[in-house]
Amino acid sequence: MSAIPLRIPPSDSNSGGTHRMRPAVTDIARRHNSASVSSNDSGERSRWSWHGHVQEVQNVFEPNQEDVHLHCEGNLVTRSEESHIFEGMVGSSLPLKRTLEQIVTVASTDATVLIQGETGTGKELVARAVHNLSLRRDRQFVRFNCAAIPLGLLESELFGHEKGAFTGAVARKVGRFEAANKGTLFLDEIGDVPLELQAKLLRVLQEREFERLGSNQTQQVNVRLVAATHRDLKRMVNEGRFRGDLYFRLNIFPVSVPPLRERREDVPSLVKFFAEDCVRRINRRVKTISADTMRILTEYDWPGNVRELQNFIERAVILSPGSELRAPVEDLDWSKQVSQPQTETLAQAEHGHILKALKESGWVVGGPKGAARKLGLKRTTLIGKMRKMGILRSTEAVLPPQIQSLV
């Protein structure tokens, strides 16, 4: 039976210390600023390469004669060579690769990046990857959560203040923009910045200058801004809760982070990654995961995304005194499943109905046996709808799944 190596660094005693997985891919990526995506002539999916360096996990780790094995029984075997790690992001699914492609594309520029995704998807990892692959990687990476600071202190935290600027300001304070000068500032939960402060934020992005609270002296700053939010900023703009000019200034290069339910094929790799890390840290003897357990973990939607999965696996390892992972799957709240069958839109239904009629009529539009007669439409009306919807016979082979099911 195949097995997954659980890489534990050699030590005098496995129980004598705590070990964390070495971020080897990160170390290599930081030393190389550019990256490329290559594809072959056969049309296969693109593979990632960083100047020909380390593409897969098994090339990163040094051999260890004392490896134990963590594997799944049955067909759900997760192999090391199938799992990729890029700046702490684990997986090889197509949605994740699209995100990585966006990161590599924008990292070498100084463009402002807006990272959008649900809570727990790893937006901070994306921000760090943008910084680590940029020309600013040797400078400061300053992280600031806009939702974690009371509104009255938010301006002081971002822009700093002078002594005596307000009650309690007993000394000059350097704000996050100054601290990140010549580096990268990551503003998490940018959607929680109040309207009255958004104008000052827009100014520093456009003019690269600001004043500390209580000061008339203008400070010049050279900062690359990476912002993140789980909110729908476009809707907030329409509702008047977020400035449109600031939104467009932030949205120069949007990066979308997919939720875990859209990259289920990465769940086994993530489970293995988190389990191996927990085994090192808390000195457990977990070696296997049953196929039934892995199947349940893959089918669950994980509304809290990767963060929820990580915490769940840590709890499972703590609860596993033996060699098999005892995951408390009975604690999973299936009532909160996010992915429900999508209701077909009217446009999709009409598109599918027309396509079905055309297929049944052999793509004959007019005449007594044509699709127009079947649909109760005039020939010219059907042709107009086909043009509007972009329906051609050549499109039949590339229909979306929801329409394929109708034809």
Secondary structure in CASP SS format (residue, H / E / C, confidence):
PFRMAT SS
TARGET T0000
AUTHOR 0000-0000-0000
METHOD secondary structure of the structure
MODEL  1
M C 1.00
S C 1.00
A C 1.00
I E 1.00
P E 1.00
L E 1.00
R C 1.00
I C 1.00
P C 1.00
P C 1.00
S C 1.00
D C 1.00
S C 1.00
N C 1.00
S C 1.00
G C 1.00
G C 1.00
T C 1.00
H C 1.00
R C 1.00
M C 1.00
R C 1.00
P C 1.00
A H 1.00
V H 1.00
T H 1.00
D H 1.00
I H 1.00
A H 1.00
R H 1.00
R C 1.00
H C 1.00
N C 1.00
S C 1.00
A C 1.00
S E 1.00
V E 1.00
S E 1.00
S C 1.00
N C 1.00
D C 1.00
S C 1.00
G C 1.00
E C 1.00
R C 1.00
S C 1.00
R E 1.00
W E 1.00
S E 1.00
W E 1.00
H C 1.00
G C 1.00
H E 1.00
V C 1.00
Q C 1.00
E C 1.00
V H 1.00
Q H 1.00
N H 1.00
V C 1.00
F C 1.00
E C 1.00
P C 1.00
N C 1.00
Q C 1.00
E C 1.00
D C 1.00
V E 1.00
H E 1.00
L E 1.00
H E 1.00
C E 1.00
E C 1.00
G C 1.00
N C 1.00
L C 1.00
V C 1.00
T C 1.00
R C 1.00
S H 1.00
E H 1.00
E H 1.00
S C 1.00
H C 1.00
I E 1.00
F E 1.00
E C 1.00
G C 1.00
M E 1.00
V E 1.00
G C 1.00
S C 1.00
S C 1.00
L H 1.00
P H 1.00
L H 1.00
K H 1.00
R H 1.00
T H 1.00
L H 1.00
E H 1.00
Q H 1.00
I H 1.00
V H 1.00
T H 1.00
V H 1.00
A H 1.00
S C 1.00
T C 1.00
D C 1.00
A C 1.00
T C 1.00
V E 1.00
L E 1.00
I E 1.00
Q E 1.00
G C 1.00
E C 1.00
T C 1.00
G C 1.00
T C 1.00
G C 1.00
K H 1.00
E H 1.00
L H 1.00
V H 1.00
A H 1.00
R H 1.00
A H 1.00
V H 1.00
H H 1.00
N H 1.00
L C 1.00
S C 1.00
L C 1.00
R C 1.00
R C 1.00
D C 1.00
R C 1.00
Q C 1.00
F E 1.00
V E 1.00
R E 1.00
F E 1.00
N E 1.00
C C 1.00
A C 1.00
A C 1.00
I C 1.00
P C 1.00
L H 1.00
G H 1.00
L H 1.00
L H 1.00
E H 1.00
S H 1.00
E H 1.00
L H 1.00
F H 1.00
G C 1.00
H E 1.00
E C 1.00
K C 1.00
G C 1.00
A C 1.00
F C 1.00
T C 1.00
G C 1.00
A C 1.00
V C 1.00
A C 1.00
R C 1.00
K E 1.00
V C 1.00
G C 1.00
R H 1.00
F H 1.00
E H 1.00
A H 1.00
A C 1.00
N C 1.00
K C 1.00
G C 1.00
T E 1.00
L E 1.00
F E 1.00
L E 1.00
D E 1.00
E C 1.00
I H 1.00
G H 1.00
D H 1.00
V C 1.00
P C 1.00
L H 1.00
E H 1.00
L H 1.00
Q H 1.00
A H 1.00
K H 1.00
L H 1.00
L H 1.00
R H 1.00
V H 1.00
L H 1.00
Q H 1.00
E H 1.00
R C 1.00
E E 1.00
F E 1.00
E E 1.00
R C 1.00
L E 1.00
G C 1.00
S C 1.00
N C 1.00
Q C 1.00
T E 1.00
Q E 1.00
Q E 1.00
V C 1.00
N C 1.00
V C 1.00
R E 1.00
L E 1.00
V E 1.00
A E 1.00
A E 1.00
T E 1.00
H C 1.00
R C 1.00
D C 1.00
L H 1.00
K H 1.00
R H 1.00
M H 1.00
V H 1.00
N H 1.00
E C 1.00
G C 1.00
R C 1.00
F C 1.00
R C 1.00
G H 1.00
D H 1.00
L H 1.00
Y H 1.00
F H 1.00
R H 1.00
L H 1.00
N C 1.00
I C 1.00
F E 1.00
P E 1.00
V E 1.00
S E 1.00
V C 1.00
P C 1.00
P C 1.00
L H 1.00
R H 1.00
E H 1.00
R C 1.00
R H 1.00
E H 1.00
D H 1.00
V H 1.00
P H 1.00
S H 1.00
L H 1.00
V H 1.00
K H 1.00
F H 1.00
F H 1.00
A H 1.00
E H 1.00
D H 1.00
C H 1.00
V H 1.00
R H 1.00
R H 1.00
I H 1.00
N C 1.00
R C 1.00
R C 1.00
V C 1.00
K C 1.00
T E 1.00
I E 1.00
S C 1.00
A H 1.00
D H 1.00
T H 1.00
M H 1.00
R H 1.00
I H 1.00
L H 1.00
T H 1.00
E H 1.00
Y C 1.00
D C 1.00
W C 1.00
P C 1.00
G C 1.00
N H 1.00
V H 1.00
R H 1.00
E H 1.00
L H 1.00
Q H 1.00
N H 1.00
F H 1.00
I H 1.00
E H 1.00
R H 1.00
A H 1.00
V H 1.00
I H 1.00
L C 1.00
S C 1.00
P C 1.00
G C 1.00
S C 1.00
E E 1.00
L C 1.00
R C 1.00
A C 1.00
P C 1.00
V H 1.00
E H 1.00
D H 1.00
L C 1.00
D C 1.00
W H 1.00
S H 1.00
K H 1.00
Q C 1.00
V C 1.00
S C 1.00
Q C 1.00
P C 1.00
Q C 1.00
T C 1.00
E C 1.00
T C 1.00
L H 1.00
A H 1.00
Q H 1.00
A H 1.00
E H 1.00
H H 1.00
G H 1.00
H H 1.00
I H 1.00
L H 1.00
K H 1.00
A H 1.00
L H 1.00
K H 1.00
E H 1.00
S C 1.00
G C 1.00
W C 1.00
V C 1.00
V C 1.00
G C 1.00
G C 1.00
P C 1.00
K C 1.00
G C 1.00
A H 1.00
A H 1.00
R H 1.00
K H 1.00
L H 1.00
G C 1.00
L C 1.00
K C 1.00
R H 1.00
T H 1.00
T H 1.00
L H 1.00
I H 1.00
G H 1.00
K H 1.00
M H 1.00
R H 1.00
K H 1.00
M H 1.00
G C 1.00
I C 1.00
L C 1.00
R H 1.00
S H 1.00
T H 1.00
E H 1.00
A H 1.00
V H 1.00
L C 1.00
P C 1.00
P H 1.00
Q H 1.00
I H 1.00
Q H 1.00
S C 1.00
L C 1.00
V C 1.00
END
